[in-house]
Amino acid sequence: MKKTIIMTIIAAWIGTTPALVASESIGEAADIKQDKAFMKKMPGKILFNKNIDGYTVYFYVMKAEPGMEMGGSHDFMIKVETDGAPIKRLIARSKVIHPDGKSEKKMMMMMGYWYMSGFDLGHEGQHQLMATFKTADGKTHSGSMYYPKATKSSK
């Protein structure tokens, strides 16, 4: 009796698995389409993208919307892609070194395909923004950028 019930449950679960996988794939395609539309209308622009250990990493900084500050005056965001497809479920951390040499670290939270943390970057000078992320294979990858970008007249 128990064996029959267990076999029935397993058969029912196996029967629904393809539908669940198809549903997740459709949802994933919709997410990617929505993300590409978001990137086209992002305020400002992606400041930097870089190949880090075979991953394309987009670095983006924008002034936080009033009332939407998530830890500072600016949002620092990254998106990690491989072969043109965004990677979800990373562990991402960020660090900023301010012009006065002081630094701070924060975990980045996932927002769609982007990982974000907030920092106060409104004061004068150039900030170094760093991101470190761990992929499913357990490897850690890092990259950085400067905000605002260096100009010809700055170092």
N, C-alpha and C positions, 0 to 999 in steps of 0.2 A: 504494500500500500504506500509506504513512505517513498519507495523507489519510483513508483508511478507518478506521485505528486511532484517529486523533484524533477523527473524527466519531463513532465508537462510544463513546469516552470521554465526549465532550460530551453525547451523547444519554443515556447512563447517568447522568451527573451531573444533567442537567436533570430526568430522571425521578425522582430521589431528593430534589430540592430541596423540593417541596411537603411531603413527609413530614418533612423536617428542620424546615421552618418550622412545621408543625403541632405537632411535638414540642416545639419551643421555646415556642410559644404555650401549650401545656398546662402545661409547666414553669413558665412565667411566672405563669399563673393560680394554680398551687399555691403559688408563692412569695408572691404577694399575700395569699392566704388565710392562710398561715402567719404572715406579717407582722402581719396584723390580729389574729390570735389572740395573738401576742407582745405587741402594744401593750395588749391588754386585761388581761394579767396582769403587766405590767411592775411591778417593785417601785417604790413611790413613785408619781409621776405626771409627766406631761409638764409641765414648768414653764412653757412658753411656746410659742405658735405665732404666726407672723407672716407676713403677705404681703410678700414681697420681690420687687419687679419682676414680679409676676404669678405667682410660685411660692409655694406654701405651705410654710413651713419650720418643722419641729418641733424645738425645742431641749429636750434632756433631760439631766439630771445625776443620777447615782446614785453612792452609795458603792461602791467596787470590792469584789467578793467577796474574802475572805482567800485569798491564794495565786493570785488571778486579776488582780492589779494590772497594768495595761498602761501603765505610765509614771507612776503616781501613785495617791493615795488615792481619787480619784474618776474616774469615766468621764464625759466630756462627749460627747454624741452629737447628731447632727442627721439629719433625714430631709427630703428635698426632694421635693415632689409638684407635678404640674401636672394640673389637671382631675381630681383625686382619685387619680391613678396615680403611684406612686413613680418617680423617675428614677434610673436606674443609670448607672454610668460617669461620675461627675463627678470633677473634681479639687477636693478640699476641704482647706482649711487652717484651723487654729484658733490662737487667741491668748488668753491670759489676762493681765489686769492685776490683780495681787495688791493687797491693802489697803495694803501698804507702798510701792506705786508701781512695784515691779519687775514686769517682764513676761517672758513666754516664748511662743515660737511652736512649733507642731508640725504636721506633716502628719497628716491624718485617714485612717485605714484603713477600707476598706469592709467591712462585716459585714452581709450580706444587703442590705437597702435602707437601712441606717443607716451613717453615717460616724462614727468614734469616735477620740478621743485621750484620754490620761490625764494628769491634773494633780494636784498636791498642793493640795487645797482645804480640808484639815482644820483649818487655823489660823483664829483669830478674825478676823472682819471680812467685808466684802462684796467679792467678786471680780467683775470684768467679764469675761464670756466672749464671744468674738467668733468668728464663722465666716465664711469667704469661700469661695465655690465658683465654679468655671468650668463653664459649660454647653457643649454640643456646638457651639453657634454661636460659641464663642470669647469670649462676654461674661462678665464677672466680676460677682458679686453678693455683698453683705455684709450681715450683721445681727449684733446682739448682745443679751445678756441679763445680768442680775446674779444671782449666787448667793452666799448665799441671797437670796431675793427681798427687796426693801425692805419694811419694815413701816411702819405709821403713825408709830412712834416714831423711825424712822431717816430719814436724809436721802433 
